[in-house]
Amino acid sequence: MATNAPPLSLFDVAQRGMSAQLVRMNAAASNLANAGSVAGSEDAAYRPIRAVFAQQLDRASGLSTVRVAGIMRETARPIRQHSPDNPLADANGDVFTAPVDENAEMVEMTESSRQYQNLVEALSTAKQLMLDTLRTK
């Protein structure tokens, strides 16, 4: 199927990458916000989420970019804790804690933040090179 879309520019590629990293960062932030949350049943307990990326090829330019294919819930089971005094406790006196590894989420946020920052730097460099080129003419 032919498309009349113009080829992607560096700015388009960087924007897609920045959008993907923002989704990744927001997923990690959501996981951190729900770390330690408890529920009265295993089904009601929070489970961490992850952004799923997919490669997207632009036929006009030949460039490969990233897109967010979706958000998926992890299959990690909630942690059962005996806490009979908790108002959310089930008939056995158990509550279920979200299986969020706070250290892993902080690494995820740091990595996505660095990737975002790298893309901003690439855009800034491209912009400066374009301005320098215009000034030399």
C-alpha positions as CSV (number, residue, x, y, z in Angstrom):
1,M,0.0,0.0,0.0
2,A,1.6,3.3,-1.1
3,T,1.6,6.3,1.2
4,N,2.1,9.9,0.3
5,A,3.4,10.8,3.7
6,P,6.6,12.8,3.8
7,P,9.7,11.1,5.1
8,L,10.4,11.4,8.7
9,S,12.9,14.0,9.9
10,L,15.3,13.8,12.9
11,F,12.7,15.8,14.8
12,D,10.0,13.2,14.1
13,V,12.2,10.3,15.2
14,A,13.2,12.1,18.4
15,Q,9.6,13.0,19.2
16,R,8.5,9.4,18.9
17,G,11.4,8.3,21.1
18,M,10.6,11.0,23.7
19,S,6.9,10.0,23.7
20,A,7.8,6.3,24.3
21,Q,10.2,7.2,27.1
22,L,7.5,9.4,28.7
23,V,5.1,6.4,28.7
24,R,7.8,4.2,30.2
25,M,8.5,6.8,32.9
26,N,4.8,7.2,33.7
27,A,4.4,3.5,34.1
28,A,7.3,3.3,36.6
29,A,5.8,6.3,38.5
30,S,2.5,4.5,38.7
31,N,4.2,1.4,40.0
32,L,6.1,3.5,42.6
33,A,2.9,5.3,43.7
34,N,1.2,1.9,44.3
35,A,4.2,0.3,46.1
36,G,3.1,-1.0,49.5
37,S,-0.6,-0.6,48.7
38,V,-2.7,-3.4,50.2
39,A,-6.0,-5.0,49.2
40,G,-8.4,-7.5,50.8
41,S,-8.0,-10.1,48.0
42,E,-5.4,-11.3,45.5
43,D,-7.6,-10.1,42.6
44,A,-7.9,-6.6,43.9
45,A,-4.2,-6.1,44.6
46,Y,-2.3,-3.7,42.3
47,R,0.1,-5.4,39.8
48,P,2.9,-3.4,38.2
49,I,2.5,-2.2,34.6
50,R,5.1,-2.0,31.8
51,A,5.1,-0.2,28.5
52,V,5.5,-2.5,25.5
53,F,7.5,-1.0,22.6
54,A,7.5,-2.0,18.9
55,Q,9.7,-1.1,16.0
56,Q,8.1,1.0,13.3
57,L,9.7,1.4,9.9
58,D,9.1,4.5,7.9
59,R,9.2,3.4,4.2
60,A,9.7,6.9,2.9
61,S,12.9,7.6,4.8
62,G,14.0,4.1,5.7
63,L,14.3,5.2,9.3
64,S,13.3,2.9,12.1
65,T,11.5,4.4,15.0
66,V,9.7,3.2,18.1
67,R,6.0,3.2,19.0
68,V,4.2,2.2,22.1
69,A,2.4,-1.0,21.3
70,G,0.5,-1.0,24.6
71,I,0.7,-1.3,28.4
72,M,0.6,-4.7,30.0
73,R,0.2,-5.8,33.6
74,E,2.9,-8.0,35.0
75,T,1.8,-11.5,36.2
76,A,3.7,-11.2,39.5
77,R,1.5,-12.5,42.4
78,P,0.7,-10.1,45.2
79,I,2.4,-10.7,48.5
80,R,0.2,-12.3,51.2
81,Q,0.7,-10.9,54.7
82,H,-1.0,-11.9,57.9
83,S,-2.5,-8.7,59.3
84,P,-5.7,-9.5,61.2
85,D,-6.0,-5.9,62.6
86,N,-6.1,-4.4,59.1
87,P,-9.6,-3.4,58.1
88,L,-9.0,-4.9,54.6
89,A,-8.0,-8.3,55.9
90,D,-9.9,-11.3,54.5
91,A,-11.6,-14.0,56.6
92,N,-8.1,-15.5,57.4
93,G,-6.7,-12.2,58.5
94,D,-4.6,-11.8,55.4
95,V,-4.0,-8.8,53.2
96,F,-2.3,-8.7,49.8
97,T,0.5,-6.2,49.1
98,A,1.4,-5.0,45.6
99,P,4.5,-6.9,44.3
100,V,6.4,-3.7,43.4
101,D,10.2,-3.7,43.6
102,E,10.9,-0.1,44.4
103,N,14.6,-0.3,43.5
104,A,13.8,-1.8,40.1
105,E,11.2,1.0,39.5
106,M,13.7,3.7,40.4
107,V,16.2,2.2,37.9
108,E,13.5,2.1,35.3
109,M,12.7,5.8,35.9
110,T,16.3,6.8,35.9
111,E,17.0,4.9,32.6
112,S,13.9,6.3,30.9
113,S,14.8,9.8,32.1
114,R,18.3,9.5,30.7
115,Q,17.0,8.3,27.4
116,Y,14.6,11.2,27.2
117,Q,17.5,13.6,28.1
118,N,19.7,12.1,25.4
119,L,16.9,12.7,22.8
120,V,16.5,16.3,24.0
121,E,20.3,16.8,23.6
122,A,20.2,15.3,20.1
123,L,17.4,17.8,19.2
124,S,19.3,20.7,20.7
125,T,22.5,19.7,18.7
126,A,20.5,19.4,15.5
127,K,18.9,22.7,16.0
128,Q,22.2,24.4,16.7
129,L,23.8,22.8,13.6
130,M,20.9,24.1,11.5
131,L,21.3,27.6,12.9
132,D,25.0,27.5,12.3
133,T,24.4,26.4,8.7
134,L,22.0,29.3,8.1
135,R,24.4,31.8,9.6
136,T,27.2,30.8,7.3
137,K,25.2,31.5,4.1
